[in-house]
Amino acid sequence: MPEPVKIRLEELEEWLKQETFSVTQPIKNEATKLVNDVKGRLDGIREISEKMLENGEKEMLKSNPKTYRRARVVSKLSQTTLEILDDTEIPDEISYENLQAFHGNLGKTISAIVQERGKWFRYIEPYFIFDRRRFDFALKRAMDSLGEVRSFTSNKYVKIKDVEEALSMITRIIGMLNELDELEKQKEQMELKRKALEKEIDEKQEKISQIQHQSEVSELSRVNEEIEELKKQVKYNLRHLQKPFIKLQSLIGSSEHSLPPNEASKLDEYLKSPFMAFVTEEEKFPLLRRILEGLEDTINQRRMKLKSSRLRKAQEQIKDILQGDALDSLHQDCRTALLRRQTLLTSKTISTFEKESEQIKKDLEELKKRENLVDSRWALLHEEHRKTQEKIEALKKELEESVRELTGKAINIILE
């Protein structure tokens, strides 16, 4: 089996035309002759219509009562027919698609003229008899051409339809390759935008890092970490009191137990934010002690219902706090850390850091949004690029097979 002929895409159209010239050219010549013949027949209708228009206007000028009305009808029919002919498109280039469209337009033209004839001829009779005969003769010749165009298109010209479709495929592949090039350019632009955004994001993050490494900023970060750890310790050391505190608050709400307003408020604070409630206590945390004393009273008076294990653990924790110094060092550590944090927050360095950080973070958010948009656009372009490549490859194979069937020669189309 012979090796396929390698042909560059841009050279394929001319090659295919040459290979099929002996078949296509005689048929195209015949098609051109047929279209010109049809145009001549339509011109025949135009000629008689113009003559009828002239004769009608001349007769109208005579103002003869017997013929005036009929002459006006002749003028109306002629003018309408000429307008219909003006709207009829004659193909400049011969192709299967153009011939089909021409056949459809020609059918509409003849149908419209026949309709106008049927509408007005009965008002003209028996006058203008020679004009009417010439009009009917020209119309009959045009009607015959309609069948000729249909027969030629569906029988003879269909033989080169596949050639035209192959040539059309070449044009489509060229167009799709141009689209592919444009998609490549757009992808490259998106890639450049993404790299620029990545660089800008890295610069912003580096700036934040540099600010964070300033001594007071680093100290604030360390203190914040320490406070977070102290919060856990406070919560852990008061863990057995949470449920009793909730029960105590319920008793206060139902008037079964009373606490002074400041203690009731502090109890609520211990439930919502144990660390802040604890750290804002004065030394030896007097409000917590009084709340625990009230809690101990309710337990001793058996007004609080708790599971035995939970009750025992709560009593042990109450005893450790009221009778010992279990929370003293923790309280001091919390107050020291919070005070240090408050002092740092009032410094000019921290104030500047927070303002700069806030602005940089806003800038970063905006940059990342833009980066996401670029990534999304790049992904869409990439997918469109992939699909276009697949379409080109499928169309290339279809074209190679079509050319083989048309010429009997196997080809390998080179796209690059």
Sine and cosine of phi, psi and omega as CSV:
sin_phi,cos_phi,sin_psi,cos_psi,sin_omega,cos_omega
0.00,0.00,0.81,-0.59,-0.05,-1.00
-0.90,0.44,0.49,-0.87,0.04,-1.00
-0.92,0.38,0.60,-0.80,0.04,-1.00
-0.87,0.49,0.57,-0.82,0.05,-1.00
-0.97,0.23,0.80,-0.60,0.01,-1.00
-1.00,0.05,0.84,-0.55,-0.04,-1.00
-0.73,-0.69,0.76,-0.65,0.08,-1.00
-0.94,0.34,0.59,-0.81,-0.08,-1.00
-0.83,0.56,-0.67,0.74,-0.06,-1.00
-0.93,0.36,-0.27,0.96,0.02,-1.00
-0.99,-0.17,-0.15,0.99,-0.14,-0.99
-0.93,0.37,-0.63,0.78,-0.06,-1.00
-0.86,0.50,-0.76,0.64,-0.01,-1.00
-0.90,0.44,-0.65,0.76,0.01,-1.00
-0.88,0.48,-0.70,0.71,-0.02,-1.00
-0.92,0.40,-0.63,0.78,0.02,-1.00
-0.88,0.47,-0.66,0.75,0.01,-1.00
-0.92,0.40,-0.65,0.76,-0.03,-1.00
-0.91,0.41,-0.49,0.87,-0.07,-1.00
-0.95,-0.32,0.12,0.99,-0.10,-0.99
-0.84,0.54,-0.68,0.73,-0.07,-1.00
-0.90,0.44,-0.42,0.91,0.01,-1.00
-1.00,-0.05,-0.69,0.72,-0.14,-0.99
-0.98,0.21,-0.63,0.78,-0.14,-0.99
-0.90,0.43,-0.70,0.71,0.04,-1.00
-0.86,0.51,-0.62,0.78,-0.01,-1.00
-0.94,0.34,-0.63,0.78,0.03,-1.00
-0.91,0.42,-0.64,0.77,0.04,-1.00
-0.88,0.47,-0.67,0.74,0.03,-1.00
-0.91,0.42,-0.61,0.80,0.02,-1.00
-0.91,0.41,-0.65,0.76,0.02,-1.00
-0.89,0.46,-0.68,0.73,0.02,-1.00
-0.89,0.46,-0.65,0.76,-0.01,-1.00
-0.91,0.42,-0.71,0.71,0.00,-1.00
-0.89,0.46,-0.66,0.75,0.03,-1.00
-0.90,0.43,-0.60,0.80,0.02,-1.00
-0.91,0.41,-0.69,0.73,0.03,-1.00
-0.89,0.45,-0.67,0.75,0.03,-1.00
-0.87,0.50,-0.64,0.76,0.04,-1.00
-0.89,0.45,-0.62,0.78,0.01,-1.00
-0.93,0.36,-0.61,0.79,0.08,-1.00
-0.92,0.40,-0.60,0.80,0.06,-1.00
-0.90,0.43,-0.49,0.87,0.07,-1.00
-0.90,0.43,-0.66,0.75,0.07,-1.00
-0.90,0.43,-0.64,0.77,0.01,-1.00
-0.88,0.47,-0.69,0.72,-0.04,-1.00
-0.89,0.46,-0.74,0.68,-0.01,-1.00
-0.93,0.36,-0.53,0.85,0.03,-1.00
-0.92,0.40,-0.66,0.75,0.03,-1.00
-0.91,0.41,-0.63,0.78,0.03,-1.00
-0.91,0.41,-0.67,0.74,0.02,-1.00
-0.90,0.44,-0.62,0.79,0.02,-1.00
-0.89,0.46,-0.69,0.72,0.01,-1.00
-0.90,0.43,-0.71,0.70,0.00,-1.00
-0.91,0.42,-0.63,0.77,0.01,-1.00
-0.90,0.44,-0.69,0.72,-0.01,-1.00
-0.91,0.41,-0.62,0.78,0.04,-1.00
-0.89,0.46,-0.68,0.73,-0.02,-1.00
-0.92,0.39,-0.57,0.82,0.02,-1.00
-0.90,0.43,-0.57,0.82,-0.01,-1.00
-0.91,0.40,-0.41,0.91,0.02,-1.00
-0.96,0.30,-0.35,0.94,0.02,-1.00
0.84,0.54,0.55,0.83,0.06,-1.00
-0.97,0.23,0.86,-0.51,-0.05,-1.00
-0.85,0.53,-0.50,0.87,-0.05,-1.00
-0.97,0.26,-0.52,0.85,-0.11,-0.99
-0.93,-0.38,-0.22,0.98,-0.11,-0.99
-0.85,0.53,-0.75,0.66,-0.05,-1.00
-0.89,0.45,-0.66,0.75,-0.01,-1.00
-0.93,0.36,-0.59,0.81,0.04,-1.00
-0.90,0.43,-0.62,0.79,0.03,-1.00
-0.91,0.42,-0.62,0.78,0.05,-1.00
-0.90,0.43,-0.66,0.75,0.04,-1.00
-0.86,0.51,-0.69,0.73,0.02,-1.00
-0.89,0.46,-0.67,0.74,0.00,-1.00
-0.90,0.44,-0.72,0.70,0.01,-1.00
-0.88,0.48,-0.68,0.74,-0.03,-1.00
-0.91,0.41,-0.71,0.70,0.00,-1.00
-0.89,0.46,-0.70,0.71,0.00,-1.00
-0.90,0.44,-0.66,0.75,0.00,-1.00
-0.90,0.44,-0.68,0.74,0.02,-1.00
-0.90,0.44,-0.62,0.79,0.04,-1.00
-0.90,0.43,-0.66,0.75,0.03,-1.00
-0.88,0.47,-0.69,0.72,0.01,-1.00
-0.91,0.42,-0.58,0.82,0.02,-1.00
-0.90,0.44,-0.49,0.87,-0.03,-1.00
-1.00,0.07,-0.04,1.00,-0.02,-1.00
-1.00,0.08,0.84,-0.54,-0.04,-1.00
-1.00,-0.01,0.78,-0.63,0.07,-1.00
-0.97,-0.25,0.82,-0.57,-0.06,-1.00
-0.90,0.43,0.70,-0.71,0.07,-1.00
-0.99,0.16,-0.57,0.82,0.01,-1.00
-0.91,-0.42,0.61,-0.79,-0.03,-1.00
-1.00,-0.02,0.82,-0.58,0.11,-0.99
-0.40,-0.92,0.27,-0.96,0.00,-1.00
-0.87,0.50,-0.71,0.71,-0.01,-1.00
-0.90,0.45,-0.68,0.73,0.01,-1.00
-0.91,0.41,-0.61,0.79,0.02,-1.00
-0.92,0.40,-0.63,0.78,0.05,-1.00
-0.89,0.45,-0.70,0.72,0.01,-1.00
-0.90,0.43,-0.64,0.77,0.02,-1.00
-0.90,0.45,-0.66,0.75,0.03,-1.00
-0.88,0.48,-0.68,0.73,0.02,-1.00
-0.90,0.43,-0.69,0.73,0.01,-1.00
-0.91,0.41,-0.65,0.76,0.01,-1.00
-0.89,0.46,-0.67,0.75,0.03,-1.00
-0.87,0.49,-0.66,0.75,0.01,-1.00
-0.91,0.40,-0.65,0.76,0.00,-1.00
-0.88,0.47,-0.77,0.63,-0.04,-1.00
-0.90,0.43,-0.65,0.76,0.02,-1.00
-0.88,0.48,-0.66,0.75,-0.01,-1.00
-0.92,0.40,-0.65,0.76,0.00,-1.00
-0.92,0.38,-0.66,0.75,0.04,-1.00
-0.87,0.49,-0.64,0.77,0.01,-1.00
-0.91,0.42,-0.68,0.73,0.02,-1.00
-0.91,0.42,-0.64,0.77,0.03,-1.00
-0.86,0.51,-0.77,0.63,-0.01,-1.00
-0.88,0.47,-0.48,0.88,-0.05,-1.00
-0.96,0.27,-0.59,0.81,-0.16,-0.99
-0.92,-0.38,-0.37,0.93,-0.10,-0.99
-0.87,0.50,-0.58,0.81,-0.05,-1.00
-0.92,0.40,-0.35,0.94,0.03,-1.00
-1.00,0.06,-0.25,0.97,-0.05,-1.00
-1.00,0.02,-0.59,0.81,-0.06,-1.00
-0.83,0.55,0.57,-0.82,0.03,1.00
-1.00,-0.07,0.22,0.98,-0.07,-1.00
-0.99,0.10,0.18,-0.98,0.02,-1.00
0.81,0.59,0.64,0.77,-0.10,-0.99
-0.89,0.45,-0.64,0.77,-0.01,-1.00
-0.94,0.34,-0.62,0.78,0.06,-1.00
-0.89,0.46,-0.65,0.76,-0.02,-1.00
-0.92,0.40,-0.62,0.78,0.01,-1.00
-0.92,0.40,-0.68,0.74,0.01,-1.00
-0.91,0.42,-0.61,0.79,0.02,-1.00
-0.89,0.45,-0.73,0.69,-0.01,-1.00
-0.90,0.43,-0.61,0.79,0.01,-1.00
-0.90,0.43,-0.70,0.72,0.01,-1.00
-0.91,0.41,-0.63,0.77,0.01,-1.00
-0.92,0.40,-0.63,0.77,0.02,-1.00
-0.89,0.45,-0.66,0.75,0.02,-1.00
-0.89,0.45,-0.64,0.77,0.02,-1.00
-0.92,0.39,-0.63,0.78,0.02,-1.00
-0.90,0.43,-0.61,0.80,0.06,-1.00
-0.90,0.44,-0.59,0.81,-0.02,-1.00
-0.92,0.40,-0.46,0.89,0.02,-1.00
-0.88,0.48,-0.70,0.71,0.03,-1.00
-0.92,0.39,-0.58,0.82,0.00,-1.00
-0.91,0.42,-0.68,0.73,0.02,-1.00
-0.90,0.43,-0.68,0.73,0.02,-1.00
-0.88,0.47,-0.73,0.69,-0.03,-1.00
-0.90,0.44,-0.69,0.72,-0.02,-1.00
-0.90,0.43,-0.69,0.73,-0.04,-1.00
-0.91,0.41,-0.67,0.74,-0.09,-1.00
-0.99,0.11,-0.30,0.95,-0.04,-1.00
-0.94,-0.34,-0.91,0.42,-0.08,-1.00
-0.97,0.23,-0.78,0.62,-0.16,-0.99
-0.93,0.36,-0.39,0.92,-0.01,-1.00
-0.88,0.48,-0.34,0.94,0.01,-1.00
-0.90,0.43,-0.48,0.88,0.00,-1.00
-0.95,-0.32,0.18,0.98,0.06,-1.00
-0.87,0.50,-0.67,0.74,-0.02,-1.00
-0.90,0.44,-0.54,0.84,0.05,-1.00
-0.90,0.43,-0.71,0.70,0.01,-1.00
-0.90,0.44,-0.61,0.79,0.03,-1.00
-0.91,0.41,-0.61,0.79,0.04,-1.00
-0.91,0.42,-0.68,0.73,0.05,-1.00
-0.89,0.45,-0.60,0.80,0.04,-1.00
-0.91,0.41,-0.60,0.80,0.04,-1.00
-0.89,0.45,-0.62,0.79,0.04,-1.00
-0.86,0.51,-0.73,0.69,0.01,-1.00
-0.88,0.47,-0.66,0.75,0.00,-1.00
-0.90,0.43,-0.66,0.75,0.01,-1.00
-0.90,0.43,-0.67,0.74,0.03,-1.00
-0.86,0.50,-0.70,0.72,0.03,-1.00
-0.89,0.46,-0.65,0.76,0.00,-1.00
-0.94,0.35,-0.55,0.83,0.07,-1.00
-0.92,0.40,-0.60,0.80,0.08,-1.00
-0.90,0.43,-0.66,0.76,0.07,-1.00
-0.87,0.48,-0.65,0.76,0.00,-1.00
-0.89,0.46,-0.67,0.74,0.04,-1.00
-0.88,0.47,-0.66,0.75,0.00,-1.00
-0.91,0.41,-0.64,0.77,0.04,-1.00
-0.90,0.44,-0.62,0.78,0.05,-1.00
-0.87,0.49,-0.70,0.71,0.00,-1.00
-0.89,0.46,-0.68,0.73,0.00,-1.00
-0.91,0.42,-0.63,0.77,0.05,-1.00
-0.89,0.46,-0.67,0.74,0.02,-1.00
-0.89,0.45,-0.65,0.76,0.05,-1.00
-0.89,0.46,-0.69,0.72,0.04,-1.00
-0.89,0.46,-0.62,0.79,0.01,-1.00
-0.91,0.42,-0.66,0.75,0.04,-1.00
-0.90,0.43,-0.66,0.75,0.03,-1.00
-0.89,0.46,-0.68,0.74,-0.02,-1.00
-0.89,0.45,-0.69,0.72,0.00,-1.00
-0.90,0.45,-0.63,0.77,0.03,-1.00
-0.90,0.43,-0.66,0.75,0.02,-1.00
-0.92,0.38,-0.65,0.76,0.03,-1.00
-0.87,0.49,-0.66,0.76,0.01,-1.00
-0.90,0.44,-0.69,0.72,0.00,-1.00
-0.91,0.41,-0.64,0.77,0.04,-1.00
-0.90,0.44,-0.69,0.72,0.02,-1.00
-0.87,0.49,-0.65,0.76,0.00,-1.00
-0.91,0.42,-0.65,0.76,0.02,-1.00
-0.91,0.41,-0.69,0.73,0.00,-1.00
-0.91,0.40,-0.60,0.80,0.05,-1.00
-0.91,0.42,-0.61,0.79,0.01,-1.00
-0.90,0.43,-0.68,0.73,0.05,-1.00
-0.87,0.49,-0.68,0.73,-0.01,-1.00
-0.87,0.49,-0.66,0.75,0.01,-1.00
-0.90,0.43,-0.66,0.75,0.02,-1.00
-0.91,0.42,-0.66,0.75,-0.04,-1.00
-0.91,0.42,-0.40,0.92,-0.02,-1.00
-1.00,0.07,0.01,1.00,0.13,-0.99
-0.92,0.40,0.53,-0.85,-0.17,-0.98
-0.83,0.56,-0.78,0.62,-0.05,-1.00
-0.92,0.38,-0.57,0.82,0.03,-1.00
-0.92,0.39,-0.67,0.74,0.04,-1.00
-0.89,0.45,-0.64,0.77,0.02,-1.00
-0.90,0.44,-0.67,0.75,0.02,-1.00
-0.89,0.46,-0.66,0.75,0.03,-1.00
-0.88,0.48,-0.66,0.75,0.01,-1.00
-0.91,0.41,-0.67,0.74,0.00,-1.00
-0.91,0.42,-0.65,0.76,0.04,-1.00
-0.87,0.49,-0.65,0.76,0.06,-1.00
-0.90,0.43,-0.64,0.77,0.00,-1.00
-0.90,0.43,-0.67,0.74,0.00,-1.00
-0.90,0.44,-0.64,0.76,0.04,-1.00
-0.87,0.49,-0.63,0.78,0.04,-1.00
-0.93,0.37,-0.64,0.77,0.02,-1.00
-0.91,0.41,-0.57,0.82,0.06,-1.00
-0.86,0.50,-0.68,0.74,0.03,-1.00
-0.90,0.44,-0.65,0.76,-0.01,-1.00
-0.91,0.41,-0.68,0.73,0.02,-1.00
-0.88,0.48,-0.73,0.69,0.00,-1.00
-0.87,0.49,-0.65,0.76,0.00,-1.00
-0.91,0.40,-0.68,0.73,-0.05,-1.00
-0.96,0.30,-0.31,0.95,0.03,-1.00
-0.94,-0.34,0.22,0.98,-0.14,-0.99
-0.88,0.47,-0.57,0.82,-0.03,-1.00
-0.99,0.17,-0.09,1.00,-0.03,-1.00
-0.98,-0.19,-0.20,0.98,-0.06,-1.00
-0.86,0.51,-0.78,0.63,-0.01,-1.00
-0.90,0.43,-0.72,0.69,0.07,-1.00
-0.86,0.51,-0.61,0.79,0.03,-1.00
-0.88,0.47,-0.65,0.76,0.02,-1.00
-0.90,0.43,-0.66,0.75,0.03,-1.00
-0.90,0.43,-0.66,0.75,0.00,-1.00
-0.90,0.44,-0.66,0.75,0.01,-1.00
-0.89,0.45,-0.60,0.80,0.04,-1.00
-0.91,0.42,-0.64,0.77,0.04,-1.00
-0.90,0.44,-0.63,0.78,0.03,-1.00
-0.90,0.43,-0.66,0.75,0.00,-1.00
-0.91,0.41,-0.51,0.86,-0.02,-1.00
-1.00,-0.10,0.16,0.99,0.05,-1.00
0.92,0.40,0.34,0.94,0.04,-1.00
-1.00,0.03,-0.17,0.98,0.04,-1.00
-0.46,-0.89,0.54,-0.84,-0.03,-1.00
-0.81,-0.58,0.56,-0.83,0.10,-0.99
-0.71,-0.70,0.52,-0.85,0.10,-0.99
-0.86,0.52,0.45,-0.89,-0.06,-1.00
-0.80,0.60,-0.66,0.75,-0.03,-1.00
-0.92,0.38,-0.57,0.82,0.02,-1.00
-0.96,0.28,-0.63,0.77,0.03,-1.00
-0.89,0.45,-0.65,0.76,0.03,-1.00
-0.91,0.42,-0.64,0.77,-0.01,-1.00
-0.93,0.37,-0.60,0.80,0.05,-1.00
-0.86,0.50,-0.71,0.71,0.03,-1.00
-0.88,0.48,-0.62,0.79,0.00,-1.00
-0.92,0.39,-0.62,0.78,0.02,-1.00
-0.90,0.43,-0.49,0.87,0.03,-1.00
-0.98,0.22,-0.60,0.80,-0.07,-1.00
-1.00,0.07,-0.68,0.73,-0.06,-1.00
-0.58,-0.81,0.99,0.13,-0.09,-1.00
-0.82,0.57,-0.65,0.76,-0.06,-1.00
-0.90,0.43,-0.77,0.63,-0.04,-1.00
-0.91,0.41,-0.59,0.81,0.05,-1.00
-0.89,0.45,-0.67,0.75,-0.05,-1.00
-0.96,0.29,-0.71,0.70,-0.12,-0.99
-0.95,0.31,-0.42,0.91,0.00,-1.00
-1.00,0.03,0.05,1.00,0.10,-0.99
-0.95,0.30,0.46,-0.89,0.13,-0.99
-0.96,0.29,0.10,-0.99,-0.03,-1.00
-0.84,0.55,0.64,-0.77,-0.05,-1.00
0.94,0.35,0.18,0.98,0.11,-0.99
0.63,0.78,0.92,0.39,-0.09,-1.00
-0.88,0.47,-0.60,0.80,-0.04,-1.00
-0.92,0.40,-0.64,0.77,0.05,-1.00
-0.88,0.47,-0.65,0.76,-0.02,-1.00
-0.89,0.45,-0.69,0.72,-0.04,-1.00
-0.93,0.38,-0.59,0.80,0.06,-1.00
-0.89,0.46,-0.65,0.76,-0.01,-1.00
-0.93,0.36,-0.59,0.81,0.04,-1.00
-0.90,0.44,-0.68,0.73,0.05,-1.00
-0.90,0.43,-0.62,0.79,0.03,-1.00
-0.90,0.43,-0.67,0.75,-0.01,-1.00
-0.89,0.45,-0.63,0.78,0.03,-1.00
-0.88,0.48,-0.72,0.69,-0.01,-1.00
-0.89,0.45,-0.58,0.82,0.02,-1.00
-0.93,0.37,-0.71,0.70,-0.01,-1.00
-0.90,0.44,-0.53,0.85,0.00,-1.00
-1.00,0.09,0.08,1.00,0.04,-1.00
0.84,0.54,0.55,0.83,0.06,-1.00
-1.00,-0.06,-0.07,1.00,0.00,-1.00
-0.90,-0.44,0.84,-0.54,-0.02,-1.00
-1.00,-0.09,0.90,-0.44,0.03,-1.00
-0.65,-0.76,0.45,-0.89,0.11,-0.99
-0.88,0.48,0.51,-0.86,-0.08,-1.00
-0.85,0.53,-0.67,0.74,-0.01,-1.00
-0.92,0.39,-0.65,0.76,0.01,-1.00
-0.93,0.37,-0.64,0.77,0.00,-1.00
-0.90,0.43,-0.68,0.73,-0.01,-1.00
-0.89,0.45,-0.69,0.72,-0.01,-1.00
-0.92,0.40,-0.60,0.80,0.03,-1.00
-0.92,0.40,-0.67,0.74,0.01,-1.00
-0.90,0.43,-0.64,0.77,0.03,-1.00
-0.90,0.45,-0.67,0.74,-0.02,-1.00
-0.93,0.36,-0.62,0.78,0.05,-1.00
-0.88,0.48,-0.69,0.72,-0.01,-1.00
-0.90,0.44,-0.69,0.72,-0.01,-1.00
-0.88,0.48,-0.60,0.80,-0.05,-1.00
-0.98,0.19,-0.71,0.71,-0.07,-1.00
-0.96,0.28,-0.58,0.81,-0.11,-0.99
-0.97,-0.25,-0.17,0.99,-0.02,-1.00
-0.79,-0.61,-0.31,-0.95,-0.01,-1.00
-0.84,-0.54,0.62,0.78,-0.11,-0.99
-0.86,0.51,-0.54,0.84,-0.08,-1.00
-0.94,-0.33,0.05,1.00,-0.09,-1.00
-0.87,0.49,-0.79,0.61,-0.05,-1.00
-0.92,0.40,-0.59,0.81,0.03,-1.00
-0.91,0.42,-0.65,0.76,0.01,-1.00
-0.89,0.46,-0.67,0.74,0.01,-1.00
-0.90,0.43,-0.68,0.73,0.02,-1.00
-0.88,0.47,-0.65,0.76,-0.01,-1.00
-0.90,0.44,-0.71,0.70,-0.02,-1.00
-0.91,0.42,-0.64,0.77,0.01,-1.00
-0.90,0.43,-0.71,0.71,-0.02,-1.00
-0.91,0.42,-0.68,0.73,-0.01,-1.00
-0.91,0.41,-0.66,0.75,0.02,-1.00
-0.89,0.46,-0.67,0.74,0.02,-1.00
-0.89,0.45,-0.65,0.76,0.02,-1.00
-0.90,0.43,-0.70,0.71,0.00,-1.00
-0.89,0.45,-0.60,0.80,0.02,-1.00
-0.91,0.41,-0.70,0.72,0.00,-1.00
-0.90,0.44,-0.61,0.79,-0.03,-1.00
-0.91,0.41,-0.40,0.92,0.00,-1.00
-1.00,0.05,-0.11,0.99,-0.03,-1.00
-0.96,0.27,0.45,-0.89,-0.02,-1.00
-0.91,0.41,-0.59,0.81,-0.02,-1.00
-0.89,0.46,-0.71,0.70,-0.02,-1.00
-0.92,0.38,-0.65,0.76,0.01,-1.00
-0.87,0.50,-0.70,0.71,0.03,-1.00
-0.91,0.42,-0.66,0.75,0.00,-1.00
-0.86,0.50,-0.71,0.71,-0.04,-1.00
-0.91,0.42,-0.65,0.76,0.01,-1.00
-0.91,0.42,-0.73,0.69,-0.01,-1.00
-0.90,0.43,-0.68,0.73,-0.02,-1.00
-0.89,0.45,-0.67,0.75,-0.01,-1.00
-0.88,0.47,-0.69,0.73,-0.01,-1.00
-0.93,0.37,-0.67,0.74,0.00,-1.00
-0.90,0.43,-0.64,0.77,0.02,-1.00
-0.90,0.44,-0.62,0.78,0.07,-1.00
-0.89,0.45,-0.69,0.73,0.03,-1.00
-0.88,0.48,-0.65,0.76,0.00,-1.00
-0.90,0.44,-0.68,0.73,0.02,-1.00
-0.87,0.50,-0.69,0.73,0.00,-1.00
-0.91,0.41,-0.67,0.75,0.02,-1.00
-0.89,0.45,-0.65,0.76,-0.02,-1.00
-0.94,0.35,-0.55,0.84,0.10,-0.99
-0.89,0.46,-0.71,0.71,0.02,-1.00
-0.90,0.43,-0.61,0.79,0.03,-1.00
-0.90,0.44,-0.66,0.75,0.02,-1.00
-0.90,0.44,-0.63,0.77,0.03,-1.00
-0.90,0.43,-0.67,0.75,0.02,-1.00
-0.90,0.44,-0.69,0.72,0.02,-1.00
-0.88,0.48,-0.67,0.74,0.00,-1.00
-0.90,0.43,-0.69,0.72,0.02,-1.00
-0.90,0.43,-0.66,0.76,0.00,-1.00
-0.89,0.45,-0.66,0.75,-0.01,-1.00
-0.89,0.45,-0.65,0.76,0.03,-1.00
-0.91,0.42,-0.67,0.74,0.02,-1.00
-0.90,0.44,-0.65,0.76,0.00,-1.00
-0.89,0.46,-0.68,0.73,0.00,-1.00
-0.92,0.39,-0.66,0.75,0.03,-1.00
-0.90,0.43,-0.62,0.78,0.03,-1.00
-0.89,0.46,-0.70,0.71,0.00,-1.00
-0.89,0.46,-0.72,0.70,-0.01,-1.00
-0.90,0.43,-0.63,0.78,0.02,-1.00
-0.90,0.43,-0.65,0.76,0.06,-1.00
-0.87,0.49,-0.68,0.73,0.01,-1.00
-0.90,0.45,-0.66,0.75,0.01,-1.00
-0.90,0.43,-0.66,0.75,0.01,-1.00
-0.89,0.46,-0.71,0.71,-0.03,-1.00
-0.90,0.44,-0.67,0.74,0.01,-1.00
-0.91,0.42,-0.68,0.73,-0.01,-1.00
-0.93,0.38,-0.59,0.81,0.03,-1.00
-0.88,0.48,-0.73,0.68,0.02,-1.00
-0.89,0.46,-0.67,0.75,0.02,-1.00
-0.89,0.45,-0.65,0.76,0.00,-1.00
-0.92,0.40,-0.68,0.74,0.03,-1.00
-0.87,0.50,-0.65,0.76,0.02,-1.00
-0.93,0.36,-0.64,0.77,0.01,-1.00
-0.89,0.45,-0.69,0.73,0.01,-1.00
-0.89,0.45,-0.64,0.77,0.02,-1.00
-0.88,0.48,-0.67,0.75,0.01,-1.00
-0.93,0.36,-0.56,0.83,-0.04,-1.00
-0.98,0.21,-0.61,0.79,-0.12,-0.99
-0.94,-0.35,-0.26,0.96,-0.09,-1.00
0.97,0.24,0.21,0.98,-0.01,-1.00
-0.88,-0.48,0.74,-0.68,0.06,-1.00
-0.99,0.15,0.72,-0.69,0.01,-1.00
-0.79,-0.62,0.38,-0.92,0.11,-0.99
-0.83,-0.56,0.94,-0.33,-0.08,-1.00
-0.98,0.19,0.80,-0.60,0.05,-1.00
-0.99,-0.12,0.89,-0.45,-0.08,-1.00
-1.00,0.08,-0.50,0.86,-0.08,-1.00
-0.97,0.24,0.00,0.00,0.00,0.00
